[in-house]
Amino acid sequence: MTAKLAAQRPRGAGARAAQVLEALETLYPDARTELDFQTPFELLVATVLSAQATDVSVNAATPALFAAYPDAHAMSEAQPEDLEPLIRRIGLYRAKARNLAALARLLVERHGGEVPNDFDAVVALPGAGRKTANVVLSNAYGYPAIAVDTHVGRLSRRLGLSVQTNPDKVEADLQALFPRERWVFLHHALILHGRRVCTARKPDCPGCVMNTFCPKVGVA
């Protein structure tokens, strides 16, 4: 690590990271994704649908979607207008329907209908990006990764683990602070804590076990 990168890290971040990990392991020992899926393809589709949408809304839509289109081969035959009615209650459903149809066709054309265990290949799929690739590869194939969504980014700054707003830079900061083997757990646990305790508008600081050492950056 260069001196410049170390200087950009909040003071005490290293020691605080150990406290954060211990607290999260106590609170959420079984932390995992809240998206429902059975196969890597289902996880990929659900993750694409979850952008700017809640996991609850995605989980409500995917049973009917997967019943009609259980794999990439089936979905590759669909047109966006075939998918739209099944995901209509999810935000940005028209754009997501287009992405899913194109994504399924590329999976069939390039990867035999299977979700590749390759970061760059997943990122290249329509509707996917770095966060999607991290979620899919970590949960489906055990790839060590930290996917930075709004919750992970917000908590990283509030907890004084990063000063960055760019998700890629937050990811790099967290990777430098936490053991590689705990990256996947950390991602899921931070999301759960962001949803249940450290919410965007009204964080429950008095009820948070990290209250004594959290610097509460940005919290009025």
Sequence and secondary structure as in RCSB ss.txt:
>XXXX:A:sequence
MTAKLAAQRPRGAGARAAQVLEALETLYPDARTELDFQTPFELLVATVLSAQATDVSVNAATPALFAAYPDAHAM
SEAQPEDLEPLIRRIGLYRAKARNLAALARLLVERHGGEVPNDFDAVVALPGAGRKTANVVLSNAYGYPAIAVDT
HVGRLSRRLGLSVQTNPDKVEADLQALFPRERWVFLHHALILHGRRVCTARKPDCPGCVMNTFCPKVGVA
>XXXX:A:secstr
  HHHHHHS TTHHHHHHHHHHHHHHH TT    S  SSHHHHHHHHHHTTTS HHHHHHHHHHHHHH  SHHHH
HT  HHHHHHHHTTSTTHHHHHHHHHHHHHHHHHHHTTS  S HHHHHTSTT  HHHHHHHHHHHH        H
HHHHHHHHTTS    SHHHHHHHHHHHS GGGHHHHHHHHHHHHHHTS SSS  STT TTTTT   TT  
